């Protein structure tokens, strides 16, 4: 495995080096324990172990929160809460921001926006597509749930986007589209790491982890107009919970997401407990078009990506901001 993992910073187009948190531990777990001590590997990726690691890493107070904030690159001017109140890593990772001012959203109704501050790759389930990445990150049927035949039929041959949240990121997920919730359900699973090296080694990890699937119908009055969209929130190592906390405005009056609710685009939907995790968006075939720069960046040969090394083709992530444009509806 290559030591370096790089991505493209969207605004500048620069190649950046990623600081991989806990990379030495991940290598030991996925290169050593996975092959030589499968019981230990299974135990380490269980709910109990993930919760214990989360407590040790995120709930114990630290000596200098200002230094920790600086090391993580947290912009204190964005935060709603005063810096002195962010006295544990958990509070840092669960911070709230002034997203209306700091994360502007395109005004056009037909835009799909990023659900998180994350690094994104996009793909297609069709082998006739230049973005064909089937079964690299997940098994399509397993990800959505093999018992959900209606949604498996609806999304066959469609496109997807994988958003990887690193531990330093803002950990609220926002709604990528506007529409009515048709279904929401949880699928049980493990707590595999979202470290790029672990993803390459562990086949289809995102469909093996515990996750919440929300299916949104955007072909409704006031909707984004891109058909059905499945938003899958995937837990990872040290994340034991996804809190559904939809807020119509700001972070006020959070409530669980339920079928029949109309969701505004770009507002908080859920919160990951700290660590790194992943969002996956799945779209119906021929209903949307990904932003050109995200597609172009995937094949940038300047960057040394572990995904490229592991999958044998250029796969470079773009660092995107929550509520920024990632796709637009296909209009007839």
C-alpha positions in Angstrom: 0.0 0.0 0.0 1.2 3.5 -0.8 1.9 5.6 2.3 0.4 8.8 0.8 -3.2 9.6 0.1 -4.0 12.8 -1.8 -7.1 14.5 -3.0 -8.1 17.6 -5.0 -9.1 20.8 -3.2 -12.1 21.9 -5.2 -11.8 25.7 -5.0 -8.1 25.9 -6.0 -7.7 22.7 -7.9 -4.6 22.0 -5.8 -3.4 18.5 -4.9 -3.4 18.1 -1.1 -2.0 15.5 1.3 -4.5 13.9 3.7 -3.5 13.4 7.3 -4.8 9.9 8.0 -5.9 9.6 11.6 -4.9 6.4 13.3 -3.3 5.0 10.1 -0.8 2.8 11.9 -3.6 1.2 14.0 -5.7 0.7 10.8 -2.8 -1.0 9.0 -2.2 -3.3 11.9 -5.9 -4.2 12.1 -6.6 -4.7 8.4 -3.2 -6.2 7.3 -2.4 -8.2 10.4 -5.4 -9.1 12.5 -7.8 -9.5 9.6 -5.6 -12.3 8.1 -3.9 -13.8 11.1 -6.4 -13.2 13.9 -9.9 -13.1 12.4 -11.6 -13.3 15.8 -9.7 -10.3 17.0 -10.5 -8.5 13.8 -14.2 -9.3 14.2 -14.2 -8.1 17.8 -12.4 -4.9 16.9 -15.0 -4.0 14.3 -18.0 -4.8 16.7 -20.4 -2.3 18.2 -18.9 -2.7 21.7 -15.3 -2.2 20.7 -16.2 0.8 18.4 -18.0 2.5 21.3 -15.1 1.9 23.7 -12.6 3.3 21.2 -14.9 6.2 20.6 -15.0 7.0 24.3 -11.2 6.8 24.8 -10.5 9.0 21.7 -13.3 11.5 21.9 -14.9 11.8 25.4 -11.8 12.4 27.6 -11.0 16.2 28.1 -7.8 17.4 26.5 -5.3 19.9 27.9 -5.3 22.5 25.2 -8.4 22.6 23.1 -7.1 25.6 21.2 -4.1 23.5 20.0 -6.3 20.6 19.1 -8.7 22.8 17.1 -5.7 24.3 15.2 -4.3 20.8 14.4 -7.7 19.7 13.1 -8.0 22.9 11.0 -11.3 24.0 12.6 -12.3 27.5 11.6 -13.5 29.0 14.9 -15.2 31.9 13.1 -17.7 29.4 11.6 -18.7 27.9 15.0 -21.9 28.8 16.8 -20.5 27.8 20.2 -17.6 29.6 21.9 -14.2 28.0 21.6 -13.9 27.4 25.3 -17.0 25.2 25.3 -15.4 22.8 22.9 -13.3 21.0 25.6 -13.5 17.4 24.3 -12.9 16.0 20.9 -16.5 14.9 20.8 -17.7 18.5 21.2 -15.4 19.6 18.5 -16.6 16.9 16.1 -20.3 17.6 17.0 -19.9 21.3 16.6 -22.5 23.5 14.9 -21.7 26.1 12.3 -23.3 29.1 10.7 -23.9 27.1 7.6 -26.2 29.7 6.0 -23.3 32.1 5.8 -20.3 29.8 5.7 -21.7 27.1 3.3 -23.6 28.9 0.6 -26.0 26.9 -1.5 -26.9 27.3 -5.2 -30.3 29.0 -5.6 -31.4 27.0 -8.7 -34.1 24.5 -7.7 -32.7 21.6 -9.9 -29.3 21.4 -8.1 -28.2 18.5 -6.0 -25.9 19.5 -3.1 -23.3 17.8 -1.1 -24.7 16.3 2.1 -21.5 16.9 4.1 -18.1 18.4 4.3 -16.4 15.4 2.7 -14.2 13.9 0.0 -16.3 12.6 -2.9 -16.0 10.0 -5.7 -18.8 9.4 -8.2 -19.8 6.4 -10.2 -22.3 4.5 -12.2 -23.9 1.0 -12.0 -23.8 0.7 -15.9 -20.9 -1.0 -17.6 -21.5 1.3 -20.6 -20.7 4.4 -18.4 -17.2 6.0 -18.1 -17.9 6.1 -14.4 -18.5 2.4 -14.0 -17.4 1.4 -10.5 -19.8 -1.4 -9.6 -18.9 -3.4 -6.5 -15.8 -1.4 -5.6 -17.1 0.2 -2.5 -20.3 -1.7 -1.9 -22.7 -4.4 -3.1 -25.7 -2.6 -4.6 -28.3 -5.0 -3.3 -26.7 -5.5 0.0 -26.3 -1.7 0.5 -30.0 -1.0 0.0 -31.2 -4.2 1.6 -32.0 -7.3 -0.4 -35.5 -7.4 1.0 -36.3 -3.9 -0.5 -37.2 -5.0 -4.0 -39.1 -1.8 -4.8 -36.0 0.3 -4.3 -33.7 -2.2 -5.9 -35.8 -2.0 -9.1 -36.0 1.8 -8.9 -32.3 2.4 -8.7 -31.0 -0.3 -11.1 -28.6 1.1 -13.6 -28.4 4.5 -11.8 -25.5 6.6 -10.5 -24.0 7.1 -7.1 -21.7 9.3 -5.1 -19.6 8.3 -2.1 -18.8 11.0 0.5 -16.1 10.2 3.0 -16.1 12.3 6.1 -12.7 12.5 7.8 -12.5 12.9 11.7 -11.8 16.6 11.5 -14.9 17.4 9.4 -18.1 19.0 10.5 -20.2 16.0 11.3 -23.8 17.1 10.5 -25.4 15.6 7.4 -27.6 18.0 5.4 -30.3 17.1 3.0 -28.9 16.9 -0.6 -32.3 17.4 -2.3 -35.8 18.6 -1.5 -38.6 16.1 -1.5 -40.9 13.8 0.4 -39.6 10.9 2.4 -40.9 7.7 0.9 -39.1 5.3 3.3 -36.5 5.3 6.0 -35.0 2.2 7.6 -31.9 0.9 9.4 -29.8 -2.1 8.3 -27.6 -3.8 10.9 -23.9 -4.4 10.3 -20.4 -3.9 11.6 -18.1 -0.9 12.1 -15.4 -1.1 9.5 -13.0 1.8 9.1 -13.5 4.3 6.3 -9.7 4.9 6.0 -8.9 4.6 2.3 -6.4 1.8 3.0 -9.0 -0.2 4.8 -11.6 0.3 2.1 -9.3 -1.0 -0.5 -8.5 -4.2 1.5 -12.0 -4.9 2.9 -14.3 -5.8 -0.1 -17.4 -3.6 -0.3 -17.2 -2.3 3.3 -19.9 0.3 3.1 -22.6 -2.4 2.5 -21.3 -4.4 5.5 -21.5 -1.6 8.0 -24.6 -0.5 10.0 -26.5 2.2 8.0 -29.6 4.2 7.7 -31.3 4.4 4.3 -33.7 7.3 3.5 -35.5 7.3 0.1 -36.7 10.7 -1.0 -39.1 11.4 -3.8 -38.1 14.7 -5.5 -40.7 14.7 -8.2 -43.2 16.5 -6.0 -44.2 20.2 -5.7 -41.2 22.1 -4.5 -38.9 19.1 -5.0 -35.5 19.1 -6.8 -36.9 17.1 -9.8 -34.3 14.3 -10.0 -36.6 11.4 -9.3 -36.0 9.1 -6.3 -32.8 9.6 -4.3 -31.5 7.2 -1.7 -29.4 8.7 1.0 -27.4 6.1 2.9 -25.6 7.2 6.1 -23.0 4.6 7.0 -21.4 4.2 10.5 -17.7 3.4 10.8 -15.0 2.6 13.4 -15.6 4.6 16.6 -19.1 5.8 15.4 -21.8 4.0 17.3 -24.8 6.1 16.4 -26.4 8.2 13.7 -28.8 10.7 15.3 -31.7 11.7 13.0 -32.3 15.4 13.9 -34.0 17.2 11.0 -34.3 20.9 11.5 -36.3 23.1 9.1 -34.3 26.1 10.0 -30.9 26.4 11.7 -30.6 23.7 14.3 -33.9 24.5 16.0 -36.6 22.0 17.0 -34.7 18.9 15.7 -37.0 15.9 15.0 -36.7 12.3 13.7 -37.1 11.8 9.9 -40.3 9.9 9.1 -42.1 8.7 6.0 -44.4 11.4 4.5 -42.2 14.4 5.7 -41.2 17.0 3.2 -37.5 17.8 3.5 -36.1 21.1 2.6 -32.8 21.0 0.7 -29.5 21.9 2.5 -30.7 21.8 6.1 -29.4 19.5 8.9 -30.8 16.0 8.7 -28.6 13.9 11.0 -25.5 13.9 13.1 -22.7 11.3 13.2 -21.1 10.6 16.5 -17.4 11.4 16.2 -14.9 9.6 14.0 -14.9 9.2 10.3 -17.9 7.9 8.3 -19.5 7.9 4.9 -22.6 9.1 3.0 -23.7 7.4 -0.2 -26.2 8.9 -2.6 -27.9 6.7 -5.2 -29.8 8.2 -8.1 -32.2 6.8 -10.7 -30.8 6.3 -14.2 -30.5 9.3 -16.5 -32.1 11.8 -14.0 -29.1 13.8 -13.1 -25.6 14.9 -14.3 -22.6 15.1 -12.0 -20.6 18.4 -11.8 -17.9 18.3 -14.5 -15.0 19.2 -12.1 -15.7 16.3 -9.8 -15.7 13.9 -12.7 -12.6 15.4 -14.2 -10.7 15.4 -10.9 -11.2 11.6 -10.5 -8.8 11.0 -13.3 -6.2 13.6 -12.2 -2.8 11.8 -12.5 -1.1 14.4 -10.3 -2.5 12.8 -7.1 -1.3 9.7 -5.4 -4.6 8.1 -4.2 -4.8 4.8 -2.3 -8.0 4.2 -4.2 -6.1 4.4 -7.5 -3.5 2.1 -6.2 -5.9 -0.5 -4.9 -8.4 -0.5 -7.7 -6.0 -0.3 -10.6 -7.5 2.9 -12.2 -7.4 6.6 -11.4 -9.8 7.3 -8.6 -9.1 10.7 -6.9 -11.4 12.4 -4.5 -12.5 16.0 -4.6 -12.9 17.8 -1.3 -16.3 19.4 -1.3 -18.3 21.6 1.1 -21.7 20.7 2.5 -24.5 22.4 0.5 -22.2 22.9 -2.6 -23.3 21.8 -6.0 -22.5 18.2 -7.0 -25.0 17.5 -9.7 -28.0 19.0 -11.6 -31.2 17.5 -12.9 -31.4 16.3 -16.5 -34.1 18.3 -18.2 -35.9 17.2 -21.3 
